[in-house]
Amino acid sequence: MKDASKLVDSKKPITVAVLGSHSALEVCAGAKAMGFRTLVVCEKGRDSVYSQTYKSRKEGGRELGVVDEVLLLDKFSDILKKDAISALQKRNSVFVPHRSFQVYTNFNYDAIENDFAVPILGSRMLLRAEERTQPRNQYYLMQKAGVRYPKQFKSPSEIDRLCIVKVSEAQRTFERSFFFASSAKDFEATSKEKIKRGEITKDALDKAVIEEFIIGVPVNFNYFYSPLSKRTEILGTDARRQTSIDGFLRLPADLQQKVSQFMSPSFEESGHYAVTILESMVGQCQEMGEKFAKACQKEYAPGIIGPFALQCAVLPGPPKKVSVVFDVSMRMPGSPGIQFTPYTGYLYGEQMSAGKRLAYELQRAVKEKRLDEILT
């Protein structure tokens, strides 16, 4: 979307808009803290959290809630239609994308890039790069950045070690089903069984990612790239809570063996929790973020704007611990808990959520008349 900054009037109050899922409350809380009006776009029947629970109102002499307005649609995907776009434009909106925006618009990146005539606070063109089926995807960017990621195998016949296979689910194509294989024979047997049970399809299996299985401590490195300061900042660190693997790992070893006869643990995300890293790793974390941001600037100009994350497994030495990236996100993260790690506090003197940091960037851009640097 060319000249996105011209779609918003910086002399009038700006509304920060977001799709009602994923991290909408964090976006709204951050925007409200920085003095912006907030709007959540929601599907009918799925709006109570925003239209009731956290709706902005006055009570007992104080302000409650973070959502000023809810825009109801028949379906989430209707946000790409002219009526919804017009409603956002009338409210002088800037829109913050997150993963659910991509999912609920059915990964219609052509429409997001060319037809969604609402200024996006972030990198519109980089949303597409998250998909592993795209030519210049996250693996391409990690390679350009010189960031280590697991070895990949083009076909099951190449498997020569324990691998994890990442394939889209049959019913929820936006979720991934995982299984392990240590050989081509193992791959074939397990995939046939999963197809038989209706968990995956043959078409999805043909597009699956096969990569070596890395055992390490899972840590998500969350960053913020500021076009205004031309700086990559560490926002915070967290890890995923996943069902049902987290519950499975809480069982004693003998019970794990019994349970595994009847079910295979799934790795479906159910939340996050804040973690910290050793101070000796902070430099490595910072360097990885800077490398990745620089690669994105070269390959997808103007590059990353705002939050992004490198999801890692931290491996032991010798000679020193190293982080291997197994997934990347290039927009608002889904973990409000990262504000409870100390890294933004070391820089700003206060712990800052991703939503508040993004709103701070917007506030500064308005004051300095530099909206063209952060809107796409």
C-alpha positions, 0 to 999 in steps of 0.5 A: 500500500503506497503512501499509507501515511496519507490515509490518516490525518495526524492533526486529528485524534487517531484510533488504534484498531486491531482484530478481536483475537490473539493480542487485541487487549494488549494492543488496546491497553498500550494504545490507551496508555499513550492517549489513543482511542481504541477500536476492536474489529470482531465477529458477531458472537465473539465480542463479549470480552471486548464489548463487555468485560474490558469495555471502557467506562467510568466506575466509582470515579475511575476509568475501567477497561481498554476498548473504546469501541467495537466494530461488529462484522458477520465474519472476521474475514469481512474486515477486507470488505469495503464497508469495514475498510470505510468504517476504519477510515472514518475513524482515522484508524491505524491498524495493528496486525497479529497472527489471527489477522492473517489466519481469519482473513484466510491468508489472503495476502494479496488483498492485505497488501493491495486492497486493505486501504487502512494504514498498518502500524507495522510491516504489511509486506512481511506478513507473507514471509511467515508462511513456510510455503512462500519463496522468500520465507522465514528460512530464506531470511534466517539464511540471509541473516546468518541466524542458525536454524535446524537442518532441513530435509527436502524429502523423507528419503534424506532423513538420517537422524531424528526429525520433527515433521511440521504439517498443517492439520486437516480440520484447522489448517492454520494449526500444525500437527507434529510428528517424529521420524528417524527414517523414511520408513518411520516417516511413511508409517507414521504419516499413513496412520495420521492420514487414516485417522483424519488428522492430516491430508496427503496434500498437506503432507506434501508441503510439510517441513521436515527438520532435525529435532533440536533438544534445548530449552525453549525461549522466545526472544522478543524484539522491537525494531524502531525505524525512528531510532534505527535501533533493535531493542529486546522487548522480553523473553518468554516460553510457550505453554502447550497442550497436551505436552505440558500435562504429559511431561508433568506425569512420572516416567512410568505413567508417561509410558502407559499414557503413550500407548493410548495417545500422542501428546500434541503441541498446540499452543495454549499460552505463554509464560515469562522467562529470563535468560542469563546475562551472558546470553543477552549479547547473543540475543541482541546480535541475533535480533539485529542480524535478522532485522537487517536482513529483512530491511534488505529483502523486504523494504522498509523491513521490520517495523515494531515487534518481532520474535525469534523462537529458539531452542537454547543448546548447551556448550562447549564452548558456549550456549547457542540459540537455534531458531525454529520459528519466526514471527514478524508482527505483534507477539501473542504473549503479554507476559513478556512485559514482566521480564526486565529488558525494557526496564533496563533501557527505559526505566520501566517494563514495557509491553509490546503494545505500549512500546508500539503505541509509544512509537506511534505517539513519537511519530505523530509529534515528529511528523514521521508517520511515513516511517512507521506506516505501510 
